[in-house]
Amino acid sequence: MERFQKFILLPLILTASLTGLGFCYSIINGPTNATVLAGSEARFNCTVSVGWVILIWLSNGNPVLTVINSQGAVETSDRYTSQNYTSSDGFTSELIIHNTQLSDSGKIECSTQQPSESSFAFLSVQVNGSLFIKNSTLTVKENKTVEIVCEALGWAPAPDITWMTNDSFIDKSRYVTQQSQGSNDLHNALSILTLTPMDTEILTCLADIEALPNPQNATVTVIFVSSAIENDYSEDSRSTWVIVLAVVLSVVGVILLIVIIVVVVRCCCLKKKGSTYQNEIRKVSSEKKKDGNLENRQRHGSENQGYIPEELWNIEPIPRITSLPPMSSKFTVPAADLHTSSAPKVRPQRRTDYLISPKKIRNVTLV
């Protein structure tokens, strides 16, 4: 605050002293109006006559830069700088405003701190927004009317919108443009063009503001389809679909045939494998059975049915119960004549009759 007061008091003191000494100088050429895009630079020139002492630049009434003859420019912000030019006619100070913003718009004044010795101009900062058409390509049938919408967003001020077709401007009666206030002091615009095309054409929507060197544009291609072309297209489309359907069905049939062949081969392989497996099982079971019988024969042997033990060879015959002979009427045998004789030794022979109570003896011969 103290620095600002000194900044203001210094020109006043100098002006009073110079006026009292009789020094007098004037502004030869003052600044001119400027229109720039936001973010760019704005430049203003002020030329004073020889013998000048101080020059002050003001933006909307606020001092932003001071130039003193004895020491040069006094800069208080990086956004405000100056360049100085000296000639035989006088001194020129150029004010440069960097990175301009919407708030910079307004009055730019050059003052020498003398009565009626100031000159001013106006700065206009504009914003270049966006421009687009919702559809980049449109297809319109014969005798059909279509509405094409062009929208501009975030402009300052609101842009002037025009339409062109094939490099020719369209009459303003064929489209309607509406403007609306947006946020942050920006503006929007909406333009609707009503068109009944007779041929394929390229439409261009143009948005322009003073600060733009060339208007911003957006294009759309309107494709005109006549009845004859539409019928030809339908027939071609139908033929194409028939071809595609035939190809698809052929491919599906081939795939189905391959699947069937694979399934049949797989089933045959499984059946053959199952039959082989059963045969192997039977073979293994038969071999196990044979091995079991052989093992039993080796372990127990075979029974010899014709074998007669030796102890039975010389054994006397065991008395058997026989029936008495019939009584004879012709011959009688006295009791004295009855005698018992010892049985003669006979050769061992196989007995064919059975004993009354034979002892069961089982002999096994291992072979």
Secondary structure by P-SEA (a helix, b strand, c coil): caaaaaaaaaaaaaaaaaaaabbbbbbcbbbbbbbbcccbbbbbbbbbcccccbbbbbccccccbbbbcccccccccccccbbbbbcccbbbbbbbbcccccccccbbbbbccccccccbbbbbbbbbbbbbbcccbbbbcccbbbbbbbbbcccccbbbbbbbccccccccccbbbbbbbbcccbbbbbbbbbbbccccbbbbbbbbccccccccbbbbbbbbbcaaaaaaaaaaaaaaaaaaaaaaaaaaaaaaaaaaaaaaaaaaaaaaaaaaaaaaaaaaaaaaaaaaaaaaaaaccccccccccccccccccccccccccccccccccccccbbbbcccccccccccccccbbbbbbbbbcc
